[in-house]
């Protein structure tokens, strides 16, 4: 599967997203600045409204813009690294992307395990209700009617981190969440099934309900380790494909 994806071209809405990012950079738009209307953007970029909307939804999901219905489209980005994200990841090969995702797991372990221990001591009934509601909505969202599974991000973990009320940690994890979604979309991979993910998240919620820091740490560590193993497996599979390609190329050169 990865071998076939490696040969695929960037699809139209991703190219459109890059055009929008280029526009943001060229006009030096800052967080909170308003973009042109949909109609104006479509004309400016020479694309259809349908392609534009798909690209805008993609950018909003990754924290680049904010769409306020009845008001307009606004920049919602923290720094240049976010704007450079799309241009960088499409120039990398899949092995590089997998290696980066694997490195992201280290960052997740460092931030999420720390935050969960702190949160177990301070989480409120209102925050628990918000967490339960978010998890159920997210679980239902991950299935389309045709049975195709949607790719999840780290929105559940992002909510957990935000509950600590530390804006620096929240912003760091938001950028991590955005990068995680973008890189996995390139791989067209889901690290854990929606059912497995939902079960793990509910174990985390129950540990937080008990205000048990050790139990909460164990639950989220188990969840992270499972994700890390899947990424490691994908990396090994890709390396095996590369090795096979090299062997085939070597055999062809012998008989040429």
Secondary structure, DSSP 8 states (H G I E B T S, - for coil): -HHHHHH----HHHHHHHHHHHHHHHTT--TT-B---HHHHHHHHT--HHHHHHHHHHHHHTTSEEEETTTEEEE---SHHHHHHHHHHTTS-HHHHHHHHHHHHHHHHHHHHHHHHHHHHH--HHHHHHHHHHHHHHHHHTB-TTS-B----SHHHHHHHHTT--HHHHHHHHHHHHHHHHHHHHHT--SS-HHHHHHHHHHHHHHHHTT-HHHHHHHHHHHHHHHHHHHHHHHHHHHHHHHHHHHHHHHHHHH-
